[in-house]
């Protein structure tokens, strides 16, 4: 399912789009939007992770040791 998404662009840019009809402009715009959205989602997830991790105190114990202890419990 698709929906219409319209934007205003400079007249000069529209002329370029018209000139190069062999370019998949729709595909390029969709790919750009997908890439930017993925980057923003990653940034959002990393910010959430930072909030969760800021309250944890650092430890000198190796991570493997903590994992082993948790598995043994």
N, C-alpha and C positions, 0 to 999 in steps of 0.2 A: 504494500500500500504506500502511496506517495502523497505528499502534500505540497502545496505551492509555498515557496519562500522567495520573496522578492526584495531586492535592494536597489537603492539608487547609486549609480556610478557616474563618474565624469563622462561627458560626451565623447572626449578623445578616447577614453578607454572602451566605450561602447563601439566606436569605429574600429578599433583594433580587433575586438571580438567578431564583428561582422566580417572583417577582412580575412580572418583565419578560421573559416568554417570547418576546416578539417580537424581542428583541435576539439577534443572532448571537454568542453568548458564545464559542463554539468559534473562530469566525473572528477575534474580537477577541484572544483569547489567542494563537492562532497568529501573528497579525500582530505582537503585542508580542514574542513570542519571536524571530521572524524579525528584527525591528528591533534588538533587543538583541544577538542573535548577530552581525548584520552590523556593528554598532558595535564589538563585541569583536574581531572579525576585523580590522577596520580598525586598531584600536589595536595589535593584535599585529603587523600588517604595518608600521606606522609605527615601532614599537619596533625591529624588525629593521632597518629602513632607517636609523634613528638609529645603531645599532651599526655598520653598514657605513660610514656617512658620517663618523663621529667620527674615523676614522683618516686621512681625506683632508685634505690641507693646503689652506687657502684660496688662491685665486689672483686676481690682478687682471686676468688675460686674459679677454676676453669669450668667452662660451660658443660663439658662432657661429664664432669663429676656430678653436677646438679641434675643432669638428665638421667644418669645412672641411678642416683638416689631416688628420684621420682618414679622410675620404672620399678625399682625394688619394693616400693611401698604398696 
